[in-house]
């Protein structure tokens, strides 16, 4: 770097002074817990023995258990079928719900981008599902989906679609779909709002130029709106994917102890607190962090997303 | 037969009537400028002709055909927007080709038209670039190029120069004039708030004020014989001087208008006396602002740069009697 002038040095110094509190807080609430979790993953810690935890290498991840008679088996997180089914559940949940949220969010955003009377009220109303705390909305849906007293079974049976009530959240066939539906209901508004912000960045005169060019609505959407809103949409998708890969609350409230909906976070929590396998749960949390980081980096790289903010 | 005919066209947004009873005929190949202050309705009028806004009442005819309900793309018009309105994610070539592909033209015909327009506007080297990699002037050329390739019967310009800096504005103005000369059969309508652009480019000028047509005429006709006090004040730079009160009454008018170049400035003897408040030396001309007892505003006179008038000097102003413009209480000219 070129030698800095006195003025530039001063500016650099004050920048660090302004950044320091935030860096300190981030280190305290994010970096430290993360490092501690990673550390616990390499120990034999349990809920009652934080202090006396000993380093055990990668035993929580992979270990060869020798039976002493020449046979043996692999143990550890990396060969744990329950873990990998939780990973698959999480990825499946993320793919389906983020995809549908993006599509529905786009549709709603396109509608809200039109001028019509009462638009401001509708925009605010759309946000309501997003504003309700997740535990509350999950509980609410839990009651609505209840097999005996739920309003959804009642309505579907009244109109004759169902002949017998379905245990939506308990049945292995529908549990994941129920979780996805609640998540989509809750987070589509968030997607809609982010995409709407992107749509409003597109100047009107481009659409007018397209009208003069005789471009129809479908082609205008495909060739003009979509490419121009795509950067904003991809950022929204990354946010949502990050969130969805950590999904815990809806599953925990709506379908507790269901292997069909057990996600990585739920798996980690079970081991950390329910089974008193704190070290094993820490290892799962560490792996969860790595998987999310890899998927996110991969997505950003694959879509050549510009996060530097230098776009004109 | 006129190319564009407006018959009693009105336009309202809700309860606000922005255009009132506009009638206007534009001949084939003519270059017509709409001028007026902000909010006079000139852009709305252009957008009505383009089809971007609907006409509230009245008829719009293009080449004898009523097009009130015809889609913008079917009217045979091209428009150059103030902000250029280039598709930011497409290259210059794609920007020009997009509308032509939509019109189902063959690939080689599209390529031929774009090559021709690019050559005419000297943007051949920019065809692969995205708009953000272009300067303001280059973007403007691309926008004009995109309009040309459609081979419209009617070319619409919506304040095309107002986003350019002064030097580039002058240059592009000359280019638009050249373009008009080359496309002699294409009718052009040009909206601007800058009366200099209108004066230099247009065959005829339409002056709009508060949604009404104030006057239609050739540039010099508007300059020499303004049909209202508004037109007199709007056309010409620096503006016409207006005097009210006794000075006007002596000439049988409520308002007396006199252009800066029609005033003679002298050190001794003249009709009106005053004191020099300010001089603006432009090199080719010098504009002298004179404070008088006749008006709150300074009276501006144009003098030759060789004459030396200094700040604070007492001077006399004498108008050329045959060049006085007289207006009545309503702002209409007093004849005879």
Interface residues (C-beta under 8 A of the other chain):
Chain A: X203 X205 X206 X208 X209 X210 X211 X212 X213 X214 X215 X219 X223 X224 X227 X228 X312
Chain B: X50 X51 X52 X71 X72 X73 X74 X77 X78 X79 X81 X82 X83 X85 X86 X87 X88 X89 X98 X99 X102 X103 X132 X146 X150
